[in-house]
Amino acid sequence: MDKRYLNKMKDTLLEMKTKILENLAAESQEFQELIEDKDPKDLADIASDDIDRKTLEALGKQEVKTLRLIDSALSRMENGHYGQCMRCGEKIPKERLQAIPYATLCIKCKSSEELKNR
């Protein structure tokens, strides 16, 4: 891959990483406020807060997973393996990388993986 394209993708990945970290920080603050809230509540409020906590935790887990994928992609850039399928070694099309900059599998291998998981 040419250097200009790699720099563009690196900027995209770093921007995504920054946004996720900002979201996690905001969610963490919201989660902390839910826990520290000591006002008297009725059962509906408590149930609602429990749902909010679970939603925040689920969102956080997905964002942490995406962060790991982004860090992995940045690492692959450093060692010259960015854009290479982790399973078959073929090049991942630029269109796929533009859609999912942290993709680890080519379309064929990803489709195969999804079929196995059904």
C-alpha positions as CSV (number, residue, x, y, z in Angstrom):
1,M,0.0,0.0,0.0
2,D,1.2,3.5,-0.7
3,K,2.3,5.7,2.1
4,R,-0.4,8.4,1.5
5,Y,-3.2,5.8,1.8
6,L,-1.6,4.4,5.0
7,N,-1.3,7.8,6.6
8,K,-5.0,8.5,5.7
9,M,-6.0,5.3,7.3
10,K,-3.8,5.9,10.4
11,D,-5.5,9.3,10.8
12,T,-8.9,7.6,10.5
13,L,-8.0,5.0,13.1
14,L,-6.6,7.5,15.5
15,E,-9.8,9.7,15.1
16,M,-12.0,6.7,15.8
17,K,-9.9,5.8,18.9
18,T,-10.2,9.3,20.3
19,K,-14.0,9.3,19.8
20,I,-14.3,6.0,21.5
21,L,-12.2,7.1,24.5
22,E,-14.3,10.2,24.8
23,N,-17.5,8.1,24.7
24,L,-16.1,5.7,27.3
25,A,-15.2,8.6,29.6
26,A,-18.6,10.1,29.3
27,E,-20.3,6.8,29.9
28,S,-18.1,6.1,32.9
29,Q,-19.1,9.5,34.3
30,E,-22.8,8.7,33.7
31,F,-22.4,5.3,35.3
32,Q,-20.7,6.8,38.3
33,E,-23.5,9.3,38.7
34,L,-26.1,6.4,38.7
35,I,-24.2,4.6,41.4
36,E,-23.6,7.6,43.6
37,D,-27.2,8.9,43.3
38,K,-28.6,8.6,46.8
39,D,-32.0,10.1,46.4
40,P,-34.9,8.0,47.5
41,K,-36.3,6.1,44.6
42,D,-39.3,3.9,43.9
43,L,-39.0,0.5,42.3
44,A,-39.6,1.8,38.8
45,D,-36.6,4.3,39.1
46,I,-34.4,1.5,40.5
47,A,-35.3,-0.8,37.6
48,S,-34.7,2.0,35.1
49,D,-31.3,2.7,36.6
50,D,-30.4,-1.0,36.5
51,I,-31.3,-1.1,32.7
52,D,-29.2,2.1,32.2
53,R,-26.2,0.5,34.0
54,K,-26.5,-2.7,31.9
55,T,-26.8,-0.7,28.7
56,L,-23.7,1.4,29.6
57,E,-21.8,-1.8,30.4
58,A,-22.7,-3.4,27.1
59,L,-21.8,-0.3,25.1
60,G,-18.5,-0.1,27.0
61,K,-17.6,-3.7,26.2
62,Q,-18.3,-3.2,22.5
63,E,-16.2,0.0,22.5
64,V,-13.4,-1.7,24.3
65,K,-13.4,-4.5,21.8
66,T,-13.3,-1.9,18.9
67,L,-10.4,-0.1,20.7
68,R,-8.4,-3.4,20.7
69,L,-9.1,-3.9,17.0
70,I,-8.0,-0.3,16.3
71,D,-4.8,-0.8,18.3
72,S,-4.1,-4.0,16.5
73,A,-4.6,-2.3,13.1
74,L,-2.2,0.5,14.2
75,S,0.3,-2.2,15.2
76,R,-0.1,-4.0,11.9
77,M,0.7,-0.6,10.2
78,E,3.9,-0.4,12.1
79,N,5.1,-3.9,11.2
80,G,3.9,-3.7,7.5
81,H,1.0,-6.1,7.7
82,Y,-1.9,-3.6,7.6
83,G,-4.4,-4.5,4.9
84,Q,-3.4,-8.2,4.9
85,C,-6.0,-10.9,5.8
86,M,-5.0,-12.5,9.1
87,R,-6.4,-15.9,7.9
88,C,-5.4,-16.3,4.3
89,G,-2.8,-13.6,3.9
90,E,-4.4,-12.0,0.9
91,K,-4.8,-8.3,0.6
92,I,-8.0,-6.8,2.1
93,P,-9.6,-4.5,-0.5
94,K,-9.2,-0.8,0.1
95,E,-13.0,-0.4,-0.1
96,R,-13.4,-2.8,2.9
97,L,-10.7,-1.0,4.8
98,Q,-12.3,2.3,4.2
99,A,-15.6,1.0,5.6
100,I,-13.9,-0.9,8.5
101,P,-10.4,0.5,8.9
102,Y,-9.6,-2.1,11.6
103,A,-10.7,-5.1,9.5
104,T,-8.6,-8.2,10.1
105,L,-10.1,-10.5,7.5
106,C,-10.8,-10.2,3.7
107,I,-14.4,-10.4,2.6
108,K,-14.1,-14.1,1.7
109,C,-12.7,-15.1,5.1
110,K,-15.1,-12.9,7.0
111,S,-18.1,-14.4,5.1
112,S,-16.8,-17.9,5.8
113,E,-16.4,-17.1,9.5
114,E,-20.0,-15.7,9.7
115,L,-21.4,-18.9,8.0
116,K,-19.6,-21.0,10.7
117,N,-21.1,-18.9,13.5
118,R,-24.7,-19.3,12.3
